[in-house]
Amino acid sequence: MKKLRKILAEEGLQASSGKYVVIGNYGRGVQTLWPKTAKPGAYPQLEAQRIADKLNGSAGRQNRPGGGVHWHHKPLEDALEYVNRHEAVVAIQRLQEKHGLHDEEDW
């Protein structure tokens, strides 16, 4: 199943859920998901973009060491490419499965 998805993705034929996740990057390989890593949400693109923009403009962000978290939104299909923390990886895998992008056997 993974090989088929890879071929479809390379040909631009990958199935799309139309859903996006909001990923926060602390830097140094540390990520978080919105609203929380253990149970992230999947949103339409515009809503995910608004959430990320609002979080990036949150009061006090500039006062945190290192500038705080940088938030961005990514398609659910590609989100695993942007996280490496085990908890975030597992949470995105579950979301992908919930939205029919992967089967449990793929993991």
DOPA-635498 format. One record per residue (C-alpha): residue in one letter; x, y, z. Coordinates in Angstrom, 3 decimals. Example, Ala and Ser with C-alpha at 12.3 -4.5 7.8 and 13.67 -1.06 7.14 Angstrom:
BEGIN
{rovo:a	east:12.300	north:-4.500	up:7.800}
{rovo:s	east:13.670	north:-1.060	up:7.140}
***
This chain:
BEGIN
{rovo:m	east:0.000	north:0.000	up:0.000}
{rovo:k	east:2.860	north:2.413	up:0.792}
{rovo:k	east:4.452	north:1.803	up:-2.613}
{rovo:l	east:1.186	north:2.559	up:-4.392}
{rovo:r	east:0.762	north:5.828	up:-2.472}
{rovo:k	east:4.351	north:6.798	up:-3.258}
{rovo:i	east:3.825	north:6.177	up:-6.976}
{rovo:l	east:0.558	north:8.133	up:-6.949}
{rovo:a	east:2.213	north:11.013	up:-5.119}
{rovo:e	east:5.086	north:11.101	up:-7.611}
{rovo:e	east:2.594	north:11.248	up:-10.473}
{rovo:g	east:0.585	north:13.978	up:-8.766}
{rovo:l	east:-2.348	north:11.644	up:-8.289}
{rovo:q	east:-2.244	north:11.384	up:-4.516}
{rovo:a	east:-5.598	north:11.387	up:-2.779}
{rovo:s	east:-6.258	north:14.574	up:-0.881}
{rovo:s	east:-8.296	north:14.993	up:2.255}
{rovo:g	east:-8.418	north:18.769	up:1.844}
{rovo:k	east:-7.435	north:18.962	up:5.517}
{rovo:y	east:-4.511	north:20.794	up:7.077}
{rovo:v	east:-2.760	north:20.554	up:10.430}
{rovo:v	east:-1.261	north:23.413	up:12.371}
{rovo:i	east:2.321	north:22.701	up:13.426}
{rovo:g	east:4.334	north:24.760	up:15.881}
{rovo:n	east:8.107	north:24.745	up:15.594}
{rovo:y	east:10.182	north:25.652	up:18.646}
{rovo:g	east:13.417	north:25.095	up:16.748}
{rovo:r	east:16.087	north:22.446	up:17.320}
{rovo:g	east:13.762	north:19.701	up:16.098}
{rovo:v	east:11.002	north:20.299	up:18.629}
{rovo:q	east:7.445	north:20.558	up:17.341}
{rovo:t	east:3.960	north:20.781	up:18.753}
{rovo:l	east:0.542	north:20.482	up:17.154}
{rovo:w	east:-2.597	north:22.607	up:17.581}
{rovo:p	east:-4.668	north:22.526	up:19.701}
{rovo:k	east:-2.492	north:19.974	up:21.493}
{rovo:t	east:-0.021	north:17.395	up:20.319}
{rovo:a	east:-1.889	north:14.420	up:21.767}
{rovo:k	east:-5.082	north:15.369	up:19.880}
{rovo:p	east:-4.354	north:17.653	up:16.935}
{rovo:g	east:-7.096	north:18.997	up:14.739}
{rovo:a	east:-7.541	north:18.752	up:10.973}
{rovo:y	east:-8.930	north:21.900	up:9.376}
{rovo:p	east:-9.827	north:23.325	up:5.970}
{rovo:q	east:-6.889	north:25.277	up:4.524}
{rovo:l	east:-8.196	north:28.796	up:5.260}
{rovo:e	east:-9.088	north:27.940	up:8.836}
{rovo:a	east:-5.672	north:26.349	up:9.439}
{rovo:q	east:-3.983	north:29.405	up:7.950}
{rovo:r	east:-6.006	north:31.743	up:10.191}
{rovo:i	east:-5.129	north:29.696	up:13.278}
{rovo:a	east:-1.401	north:29.756	up:12.437}
{rovo:d	east:-1.499	north:33.496	up:11.679}
{rovo:k	east:-3.313	north:34.232	up:14.932}
{rovo:l	east:-0.858	north:32.119	up:16.946}
{rovo:n	east:2.124	north:33.786	up:15.274}
{rovo:g	east:0.716	north:37.195	up:16.179}
{rovo:s	east:-0.142	north:36.262	up:19.758}
{rovo:a	east:0.747	north:38.854	up:22.369}
{rovo:g	east:3.884	north:37.975	up:24.264}
{rovo:r	east:5.367	north:35.791	up:21.538}
{rovo:q	east:8.206	north:38.231	up:21.024}
{rovo:n	east:8.942	north:38.263	up:24.749}
{rovo:r	east:9.768	north:34.566	up:24.926}
{rovo:p	east:13.376	north:33.418	up:24.586}
{rovo:g	east:14.184	north:32.675	up:20.950}
{rovo:g	east:10.986	north:34.400	up:19.801}
{rovo:g	east:8.720	north:31.536	up:20.818}
{rovo:v	east:6.984	north:29.081	up:18.548}
{rovo:h	east:6.643	north:29.615	up:14.808}
{rovo:w	east:3.305	north:28.207	up:13.617}
{rovo:h	east:2.561	north:27.051	up:10.078}
{rovo:h	east:-0.060	north:24.925	up:8.361}
{rovo:k	east:0.640	north:21.917	up:6.169}
{rovo:p	east:-1.565	north:19.510	up:4.217}
{rovo:l	east:-2.427	north:16.489	up:6.321}
{rovo:e	east:-0.998	north:14.253	up:3.579}
{rovo:d	east:2.453	north:15.878	up:3.916}
{rovo:a	east:2.504	north:16.682	up:7.624}
{rovo:l	east:4.800	north:13.797	up:8.588}
{rovo:e	east:7.583	north:15.468	up:6.599}
{rovo:y	east:7.528	north:18.387	up:9.052}
{rovo:v	east:7.603	north:16.617	up:12.410}
{rovo:n	east:10.083	north:14.273	up:14.015}
{rovo:r	east:8.998	north:14.126	up:17.640}
{rovo:h	east:7.512	north:10.688	up:18.336}
{rovo:e	east:4.337	north:12.019	up:19.954}
{rovo:a	east:3.649	north:14.358	up:17.015}
{rovo:v	east:4.379	north:11.621	up:14.455}
{rovo:v	east:1.949	north:9.214	up:16.121}
{rovo:a	east:-0.736	north:11.902	up:16.420}
{rovo:i	east:-0.474	north:12.777	up:12.706}
{rovo:q	east:-0.534	north:9.103	up:11.736}
{rovo:r	east:-3.780	north:8.714	up:13.679}
{rovo:l	east:-5.270	north:11.771	up:11.989}
{rovo:q	east:-4.255	north:10.468	up:8.569}
{rovo:e	east:-5.864	north:7.125	up:9.336}
{rovo:k	east:-9.032	north:8.850	up:10.568}
{rovo:h	east:-9.268	north:10.770	up:7.274}
{rovo:g	east:-8.647	north:7.679	up:5.120}
{rovo:l	east:-5.107	north:8.537	up:4.066}
{rovo:h	east:-3.425	north:5.492	up:5.582}
{rovo:d	east:-4.386	north:2.131	up:6.937}
{rovo:e	east:-3.092	north:0.885	up:10.263}
{rovo:e	east:-1.137	north:-1.786	up:8.328}
{rovo:d	east:0.967	north:0.975	up:6.710}
{rovo:w	east:2.674	north:1.798	up:9.984}
***
